[in-house]
Amino acid sequence: MKVRYNREMDIATIEMSSKKIDHAQEAQNIIIHFSKEDEPVILEFLDASKFLANITRAAIRATKEIPLKI
């Protein structure tokens, strides 16, 4: 697995496989590239800095809402 970030374009890329890309689908700011067998090969996060900031805030909120069992 390879993770890359292009600061100029603000795109984070996660390469999950080295399989050949057959097609892609876009959902909001995420593009998923699939192999012929419909396996995800590459994930591209457009506006990555904003996306990661939102994910981080959501994760922090979620951990604050989880009651601790002692």
N, C-alpha and C positions, 0 to 999 in steps of 0.2 A: 504494500500500500504506500502510495506517495501522496504527500500533501504539499501544495504550493500556494503561494499568495502573490498576486501581482498588484503592488501598491498603486501603480499608475492607473490601472483599470479598475481597481478595487474588486478583484475577482479571486475567490478562493476555489481551488480545485482539489478534489480527492480522487485519485486514480486507484480504483479498487481491483482492477484486473488489467492484463495486457491483451485481452481478447480484442478482436477487430470490432469496431463500432458499426452497427447496422442502421440504427435510427435513434432519434432523440425526442424527448417530450419536455415541455416547459410548463412549470406550475409556479405562478407568481415570479419570484426572483431565483428560482432553482431550475437548472437544466440537467436532466438525467439522460445520459447516453447509454444505450442498451446494445447488447450483442444480438446476433441473429436468434439466439435462444431466449431472448428477453431478460437476460441477466444484466444488472447495472454494471457498467464498466467505469464511467466517470461521472462524478457529481460536480456541477459548477454552481457556485453561489455568487450571484450578481449582487452588487452593493454589499459586499461581504462584511465590511466594518459595521454597518447598520444591523445586518442580520445577526452577527455574533454578539453585538451589544444587547439586542433584544433577547436572544437566547440566554445570555448570562443573567440579565435581570429576571427572566422567567424562572431560571434555576434557583436563584437566590430567594425569590418569593416562595417557591415550592418548598424549599428546605425550611423556611420559617414557619410554614403552615403544617408541617409534619410533627405531630406530637411525639415526644421522646418517651420510650418505655423504659422504666427503671425496675 
